[in-house]
Amino acid sequence: MGCKASKATLGYILRRMENILDSALSHTRNLTTQNAESSQEVTWVAASQRGDTVCFNRLVLKWERSIYNLSLRMLRDADEAADATQEVFLLAFKGIRRFRLDAQFSTWLYRIAANHCTSRLRKRPPGVHVSLDGSQEGSEAGQSLAAAECPERDFLRQESGHKVRSALEYLQPEQRIVVELKFYQEMTFEQIALVVDAPLSTVKSRLYHGLEILKIRLGRGVARDQASTGGR
């Protein structure tokens, strides 16, 4: 009896070790692939800085879908998003000599895209907006986001794409780009701060207030308020 139990325990331990080794090997392979892709990208960027248009086109092919998707969600017009994407890469090509090779190319490119889309939105006729970066900046906002980050992502995914896109219209451009980068590009707060060139506390405040507006526009905020006040 004791021998069988020992064999069963040993078998379990061996299976656990195999799973751990498989996971470690998979992680190592992923890191190797990522490092190779990063090294290749640095080579393309360096060549582009010397005027190599072939290498710059490779960068375009790698990033154009991500930049187009960001532009489409920001601008909500396919033709305008396509134009904006072309303009972003034109700006990137013109300015790539100033790019520092010790920085992340994706962060630099997203910053160009974020600024360009925000500029386009600001040129539109004024719509309905709520005050940006209120007095809660960096304190209550950051505390609320720490606990609410995952539920908020689930909340946005549960809503239909059309409803969310319509609700995004009520955000100021600075709020909209933070929501886009956090929940659709899945960036960290630190990465977003680099992209939008703003303090971490400002990024958290914009996201917090933006999500509050989205919940109200999608009906969640109203339902929550009614529940807390007994429907009054």
N, C-alpha and C positions, 0 to 999 in steps of 0.2 A: 504493500500500500504506500509506504513511505517512498519507495523507489519510483513508483509511478508518478507520485506528486513531484518528486525532484526532477524527473524527466520532463514533466509538463512545465515546471517552472523554468528549466533550462531552455526548453523550446521557445517559451514566451520571450525570454531574455535575448535569444538569438534573433528572433523575428524583429524585436525592438531595435537591436543593433543594426540589422539589415536596413530597416526603415530609416534610421538615423543616417547611415552611410549613404543611402540612395538620395536622401534629402540634401546632404552635404555636397555630394557630387553634382546634383542638379543645380544647386546654388553656385557652385564653382564654375560650372559650364555657363550659367547665365552671366556671371561676372566677367568671364573671359570674353563672351560675345559682346557685352556692353563696352568693355574696354577696347576691343577691336573696332567697334563702330565709332566710339569716341575718338580714337586715334585716327581713323580714316576721315572723320569729320574735320579734325584739326588740320589734316593735310589738305583737304579741299579748301578750307578757309584761308590757309596760308597761300595756296596757289591763287585763290581768288584775289587776294590782296596784291598779287603781282600782275593782275589783269587777266588771269586765265578764266575765260567765260565758260569753258566746258566744265570746269570744276564748280563754278558758281551754279550752273544749271543742275548739277548733281545735288547741290544744297537745296535748290528750288524743288526738285522732284521729291526730296526727302521730307520737306516741311510744308509744301503748298497745301496739302489737304488739311493739316492742323490749323494753318493760318486762315484758310477759307472758312472752315467750320467756326472758328472764333469770330470772324468777320460777319458771317451769316447770322449767328445768334445775337451779335451786337447790333447789326444794322437791319435785320429782318427783311432783307430784300436780296434775292439771289443775284440779280444783275449788279447791284451796288456792291455786294460782297465780292463778286468776281473782279470788279474794277478795283476795289480796295486792296484785294490780294495782290494784284499786279503792281499797284502803286507801292505797297509795302516792300515787295522784293526789289523794285526799282530804287527805293530809298536805301534799302540794305546794300545794294550793289554800289551805289554812289558813296555810301559811308563806310564800306567794309575796311578801307585802309585805316580807319581810326579804331577799329575793333581790336581789343587787347586779347592776345592768344591765351592768356592765363584765365580768361573769363569763360563763362558758358555761352556758346553761340545761341542756344535756344532761348536763354533769358534775354539776350540782346535783341533777338529777332522778335520775341513776344512783346518787348517794350516798344519797339517800332510799331507793331501792329496795334497794341493797346492805345498808344498815343494817336495813331492815325484814325482809328475807329472813333475814339472819344472826340477828336476834332471834328469829324464828320457829323456826329450826333449833336454837337454844340451848335452847328450851323443850321440845324433844323428849326422850324418854328417851335417856340416853347410849349411844352405840354404840362401834364400834371406831375409835379415833383414834390417830394417831402424833404425837409431840411437835412443836410448832410453833415455828418461829424458833429453830433450834438455834445452836450456836456458830459455824457457818459463815456466819452472817448478814452479807451485804454484801461478803464477800471471795471465798471459793471459790464461793459460790452465784452471784455476779454474773459471775465468770469463766466458769463452766460454761454459763450461759445465753447468753452472747454468741455462743458457737459452736454451741449446740444449739437455738436458738430455732426455726429453720425445720424441722429434722428432727423436733422434738417436735410441731410443728403437723401435719406429714405423718403422724406416728405416730398421733395422735389421730383424724385423718380416715380412716386405713386401718381402724381398728377399727370394729365395728358400733356404731350409736348406742345400742343396748340395753346392750351390754357396758360402754361408756364411762359411761353414766348409772349403772349399777350400781356401777362402780368409784368414781365420785365420792362415793358414800355413805360411803366410808372416809376422806374428807378432813374436816378440821375446817372449820367454816363460813368462817373467814378465808382458808383455802387455796382453798376451792371458789370463792369469789367472785373471787379473783384469776385462777384458771384460766378462769373464765367470761369475765371482761372481756378477758383477753389473747387467747384463742383463738377465742371465739365473737363477741365484740363488736369484736375486732381493735383494741383500744386500745394506745397506747404505755405504757411503764412510767411516764412522767411523768403521763399522764392517769389511770392507775390509782391512782397515789399521791394524786392530788387527790380521786378518788372515795372511796377507803377512808380518807383522812386519815391516811396513814402515811408514814414516810420511804421514799425510793426503795430503800434497802438492805433494808428489811423486806419490801417488795413482791417484790423479786427472790428473797429467801430463801423466802418463802411459796410462790412459784411453783416454785422449784427443788425444795423438799421435797415439794410436792404432786405434781409430775410423777414424782418417784421412787416415791411410793406408788402412783400410777396404773400405772406400768410393772410394778411388782411384782404388783399385783392383776390386771393383764391378761396376766401371764405373761412379759412381755419381760424384766423384771429378773431373774427366776429363770433364764430361758434364758441371759441374759448372764453371770450369776454361775457357772452350771454350765460354760459354755464356758471361762471364765477359769481355773477350777480343775480342768479336765479331767474334769468330771462328778462330782467327789467331794462 
